[in-house]
Amino acid sequence: MTAADMERLDVLVARAAEVAAANTAKQLAEARAENRHLLHDADSTDTAFAHLPCPHPELCSTDADYPGFDAWIAQQQTLNTRRGNR
């Protein structure tokens, strides 16, 4: 291997390290942003939305609202199970 080959290889290795570092920094920033959202930027409407069905059960749908839906779901689950066993 010539000196020129080694120099090209050094450049490629350095570039690969730069890309890896940039990707790691980006992933870390994304994870921190997600944690900040989940832990610190809690929206009061999130809690209100989560509790909405509890005080208003009349607003929740029931099986009577969607006749035949449970049979359709069972059929889809059967089809998905068969597809997974191929």
C-alpha positions as CSV (number, residue, x, y, z in Angstrom):
1,M,0.0,0.0,0.0
2,T,1.4,3.4,-1.0
3,A,1.6,6.5,1.0
4,A,-1.2,8.0,-1.2
5,D,-3.4,5.0,-0.5
6,M,-2.8,5.4,3.2
7,E,-3.6,9.1,3.0
8,R,-6.9,8.4,1.2
9,L,-7.8,5.8,3.8
10,D,-7.0,8.2,6.6
11,V,-9.4,10.7,5.1
12,L,-12.1,8.1,4.7
13,V,-11.7,6.9,8.3
14,A,-11.8,10.5,9.6
15,R,-14.9,11.3,7.6
16,A,-16.6,8.1,8.9
17,A,-15.8,9.2,12.4
18,E,-17.3,12.7,11.8
19,V,-20.5,11.2,10.4
20,A,-20.8,8.8,13.4
21,A,-20.2,11.6,15.8
22,A,-22.8,13.8,14.1
23,N,-25.3,11.0,14.1
24,T,-24.7,10.3,17.8
25,A,-25.1,14.0,18.6
26,K,-28.3,14.2,16.7
27,Q,-29.7,11.1,18.3
28,L,-28.8,12.5,21.8
29,A,-30.5,15.8,21.0
30,E,-33.6,14.1,19.8
31,A,-33.7,11.9,22.9
32,R,-33.3,14.9,25.1
33,A,-36.0,16.8,23.3
34,E,-38.4,13.9,23.7
35,N,-37.6,13.6,27.4
36,R,-38.1,17.3,27.9
37,H,-41.5,17.0,26.2
38,L,-42.5,14.0,28.3
39,L,-41.2,15.2,31.6
40,H,-41.1,19.0,31.7
41,D,-43.5,20.3,29.1
42,A,-46.5,18.5,30.4
43,D,-49.6,20.0,28.8
44,S,-52.5,20.4,31.1
45,T,-54.8,19.4,28.3
46,D,-53.1,16.0,28.2
47,T,-54.4,15.2,31.6
48,A,-57.8,16.7,30.8
49,F,-58.0,14.6,27.6
50,A,-57.0,11.5,29.4
51,H,-59.8,12.0,32.0
52,L,-62.5,12.9,29.5
53,P,-64.1,9.5,29.1
54,C,-64.3,8.9,32.8
55,P,-66.8,11.7,33.7
56,H,-68.6,11.2,30.5
57,P,-69.3,7.5,29.8
58,E,-72.2,8.4,27.6
59,L,-69.7,9.8,25.1
60,C,-67.8,6.5,24.8
61,S,-68.8,4.2,22.0
62,T,-70.1,0.7,22.7
63,D,-70.5,-2.5,20.7
64,A,-74.1,-1.4,19.9
65,D,-72.7,1.6,18.0
66,Y,-70.8,-0.6,15.6
67,P,-72.7,-3.8,14.9
68,G,-70.6,-6.5,13.4
69,F,-67.3,-4.8,14.2
70,D,-66.3,-7.4,16.7
71,A,-66.7,-10.2,14.2
72,W,-64.7,-8.2,11.6
73,I,-61.9,-7.6,14.2
74,A,-61.9,-11.4,14.9
75,Q,-61.6,-12.2,11.2
76,Q,-58.8,-9.7,10.8
77,Q,-56.9,-11.2,13.7
78,T,-57.3,-14.7,12.2
79,L,-56.0,-13.5,8.9
80,N,-53.1,-11.7,10.5
81,T,-52.2,-14.9,12.5
82,R,-52.3,-17.0,9.3
83,R,-50.0,-14.5,7.5
84,G,-47.6,-14.6,10.4
85,N,-47.3,-18.4,10.2
86,R,-46.1,-18.4,6.6
